[in-house]
Amino acid sequence: MKLLTKSFAILAVTASMAFAERTAAPEGAEVYFVNLEDGATVSAPVKVVFGLSGMGVAPAGTEKEHTGHHHILIDRAPLGEGPDGEEELQNAIPSDDNHMHFGGGQTEVELDLEPGEHTLQLVLGDMNHVPHDPPVTSDQITITVE
């Protein structure tokens, strides 16, 4: 019985984290690629510099108004248009091959992408990795890695 009780407790905590309340974003906040444009042909490793205006960058877990940290969505549908659609906007951004987290407050990265075509989109997440309301996202761009 204790194991069953512990399992339910873990499930409850996980569910509450998955459906975290969204943090408001100020009007006009933007995230963008500083050094890449849609249709660019680049060499690996791909340096990606993140731009942000109207908000500040803070590490994950930092509770400070009008801040967030960067995420890159790689080779997947734009935020909110994937298989989970609108539900995706309510949940913490996953961490896997298609979702990179920069919870330390990083503002650039070098990606080791395979040769070929790739899509990239920047998404700002709040202290809990949940997209802001409204979401602060870049346009999705397509690059070709040689």
Secondary structure as the mmCIF struct_conf table of DSSP 4:
data_model
#
loop_
_struct_conf.conf_type_id
_struct_conf.id
_struct_conf.beg_label_comp_id
_struct_conf.beg_label_asym_id
_struct_conf.beg_label_seq_id
_struct_conf.end_label_comp_id
_struct_conf.end_label_asym_id
_struct_conf.end_label_seq_id
HELX_RH_AL_P HELX_RH_AL_P1 LYS A 2 ALA A 18
TURN_TY1_P TURN_TY1_P1 PHE A 19 PHE A 19
HELX_LH_PP_P HELX_LH_PP_P1 ALA A 20 THR A 23
STRN STRN1 ALA A 24 ALA A 24
TURN_TY1_P TURN_TY1_P2 GLU A 27 GLY A 28
STRN STRN2 GLU A 30 PHE A 33
BEND BEND1 VAL A 34 ASN A 35
TURN_TY1_P TURN_TY1_P3 ASP A 38 GLY A 39
STRN STRN3 THR A 41 VAL A 42
BEND BEND2 ALA A 44 PRO A 45
STRN STRN4 VAL A 46 SER A 53
BEND BEND3 GLY A 54 MET A 55
STRN STRN5 GLY A 56 VAL A 57
TURN_TY1_P TURN_TY1_P4 ALA A 60 GLY A 61
TURN_TY1_P TURN_TY1_P5 GLU A 65 HIS A 66
STRN STRN6 THR A 67 ILE A 74
BEND BEND4 ASP A 75 ARG A 76
HELX_LH_PP_P HELX_LH_PP_P2 ALA A 77 PRO A 78
TURN_TY1_P TURN_TY1_P6 LEU A 79 GLY A 80
BEND BEND5 GLU A 81 GLY A 82
TURN_TY1_P TURN_TY1_P7 PRO A 83 ASP A 84
HELX_RH_3T_P HELX_RH_3T_P1 GLY A 85 GLN A 90
BEND BEND6 ASN A 91 ASN A 91
HELX_LH_PP_P HELX_LH_PP_P3 ALA A 92 PRO A 94
STRN STRN7 ASP A 96 ASP A 96
TURN_TY1_P TURN_TY1_P8 ASP A 97 ASN A 98
STRN STRN8 HIS A 99 PHE A 102
TURN_TY1_P TURN_TY1_P9 GLY A 103 GLY A 104
STRN STRN9 GLU A 108 LEU A 111
HELX_LH_PP_P HELX_LH_PP_P4 LEU A 113 GLU A 114
BEND BEND7 PRO A 115 PRO A 115
STRN STRN10 GLY A 116 GLY A 125
TURN_TY1_P TURN_TY1_P10 MET A 127 ASN A 128
BEND BEND8 HIS A 129 HIS A 129
HELX_LH_PP_P HELX_LH_PP_P5 VAL A 130 VAL A 130
STRN STRN11 PRO A 131 PRO A 131
HELX_LH_PP_P HELX_LH_PP_P6 HIS A 132 HIS A 132
STRN STRN12 ASP A 133 ASP A 133
BEND BEND9 PRO A 134 PRO A 134
STRN STRN13 THR A 137 THR A 137
HELX_LH_PP_P HELX_LH_PP_P7 SER A 138 GLN A 140
STRN STRN14 ILE A 141 VAL A 145
#
